[in-house]
């Protein structure tokens, strides 16, 4: 029996999230011969993965340790607060997974992990992307915050802190790259649509090209 049920549920949610990512990577490899930048061709991207992937692994593992280990080190000991907070947070985490799944579906073949300088994909600006430029990153940040609230331990704070910093930095790098590749189209999109939170409830409408 688990000692902390919300931690167990969080571990399952985060595990399903990243299992889905791996499945999409393998699917793209079969269909296109590319791995959606899981192993980036970009040197800085490869360097970042050395930190990011171990952090992701710990993000999955830590909740299970908390759920099933009765005696924990100070690193894994949770702060004592009402269990209702953990339950609310794990519900938010589940919602993040569902909404991210919708974003993945919307991205379709254009979904990538980071930057590939040798590849240009279709710019998606409809659905969730009509309101937020980085809905997947925004939801992953919210998932990380919900993870800290579900399992409020030093280990989870460190792991999710690394994840959040990485996501913000990666979003900034991607935008610089997309401005170079997509030109004025993406620059106009950036001016009208918020990065992680909506600027308006009115969806983005691309400018129509004159015929």
Secondary structure, 3 states (H helix, E strand, C coil): CCCCHHHHHHHHHHHHHHHHHHHHHHHHHHHHCCCCCCCCCCHHHHHHHHHHHHHHHHHHHHHHHHHHCCCCCCCCCCCCCCHHHHHHHHHHHHHHHHHHHHHHHHHHHHCCCCCCCCCCCCCCCCHHHHCECCHHHHHHHHHHHHHHHHCCCHHHHHHHHHHHHHHHHHHHHHHHHHHHHHCHHHHHHHHHCECCCCCCCCCCCCCCCCC
